[in-house]
Amino acid sequence: MNDKGAYQEFFDLVKTVVDNYMKCRKPAAVLMGTYTGSAVVIGKIPVPMSMVTGNMKDRLVSGDKVRILRNDRGKEYYILEIIGKPYQTGG
């Protein structure tokens, strides 16, 4: 194998390692989910309410669609918006 092929093979290996690391690391992201009454389901994965924070947490009713921010590493989720409900700051 020539040097060009070896470099390309090494580059592909490094790229695979970095891609796999990023998938496992769960970088911060804005996601959409549905509140089921006991968890927020994102895709098919339920996120327990113990991992969810935000001042709109108490206003959720079953079936609400939410926009949620997952922190880096996926250990905490913050409700950004209950889709279709206006945000109220008082009473």
C-alpha positions as CSV (number, residue, x, y, z in Angstrom):
1,M,0.0,0.0,0.0
2,N,1.3,3.4,-0.8
3,D,1.5,6.4,1.6
4,K,-1.6,8.0,0.2
5,G,-3.7,4.9,0.9
6,A,-2.2,4.6,4.4
7,Y,-3.1,8.3,5.2
8,Q,-6.6,7.8,3.9
9,E,-7.0,4.7,6.0
10,F,-5.7,6.5,9.1
11,F,-8.0,9.5,8.4
12,D,-11.0,7.2,8.1
13,L,-10.2,5.4,11.4
14,V,-9.9,8.8,13.2
15,K,-13.2,10.0,11.7
16,T,-14.9,6.8,12.8
17,V,-13.6,7.1,16.4
18,V,-14.7,10.8,16.6
19,D,-18.1,10.0,15.1
20,N,-18.7,7.2,17.6
21,Y,-17.5,9.4,20.5
22,M,-19.9,12.2,19.6
23,K,-22.9,9.8,19.3
24,C,-22.1,8.3,22.8
25,R,-21.4,11.8,24.3
26,K,-24.9,13.2,23.5
27,P,-24.0,16.8,22.8
28,A,-26.4,19.6,23.7
29,A,-29.4,19.7,21.4
30,V,-32.9,21.2,21.1
31,L,-35.4,18.3,20.7
32,M,-39.2,17.8,20.5
33,G,-41.2,15.4,22.6
34,T,-44.6,14.6,24.0
35,Y,-45.5,14.6,27.7
36,T,-47.3,11.4,28.7
37,G,-48.2,12.3,32.3
38,S,-45.1,10.6,33.8
39,A,-42.3,11.3,31.2
40,V,-41.4,13.2,28.1
41,V,-41.1,10.9,25.2
42,I,-38.5,11.9,22.7
43,G,-38.7,9.7,19.6
44,K,-39.3,6.3,21.4
45,I,-37.2,7.1,24.4
46,P,-39.0,8.2,27.7
47,V,-37.2,10.8,29.7
48,P,-38.3,10.6,33.4
49,M,-39.6,13.8,34.9
50,S,-36.8,13.7,37.5
51,M,-34.4,14.7,34.7
52,V,-36.7,17.5,33.4
53,T,-36.5,21.1,34.8
54,G,-38.0,24.4,33.8
55,N,-40.6,26.8,35.0
56,M,-43.2,25.3,32.6
57,K,-42.9,21.8,34.1
58,D,-45.8,22.4,36.4
59,R,-48.1,23.5,33.5
60,L,-47.7,20.3,31.5
61,V,-50.8,18.2,30.8
62,S,-50.7,14.7,29.2
63,G,-50.5,15.0,25.4
64,D,-48.6,18.3,25.4
65,K,-45.9,18.7,22.7
66,V,-42.8,20.3,24.1
67,R,-39.6,21.8,22.8
68,I,-36.9,20.7,25.2
69,L,-33.1,21.5,25.5
70,R,-30.9,18.5,26.3
71,N,-27.8,19.5,28.1
72,D,-24.3,18.2,27.2
73,R,-24.1,14.5,28.1
74,G,-27.9,14.2,28.3
75,K,-28.2,14.2,32.1
76,E,-30.7,17.1,32.3
77,Y,-33.5,18.4,30.1
78,Y,-35.0,21.9,30.2
79,I,-38.5,22.7,28.8
80,L,-38.2,25.7,26.5
81,E,-41.7,25.7,25.2
82,I,-45.1,24.0,25.4
83,I,-46.0,24.1,21.7
84,G,-49.3,25.7,21.0
85,K,-49.6,27.3,24.5
86,P,-48.8,30.9,25.2
87,Y,-46.2,31.6,27.8
88,Q,-47.5,33.4,30.8
89,T,-45.2,35.2,33.3
90,G,-47.8,35.7,36.1
91,G,-51.0,34.4,37.8
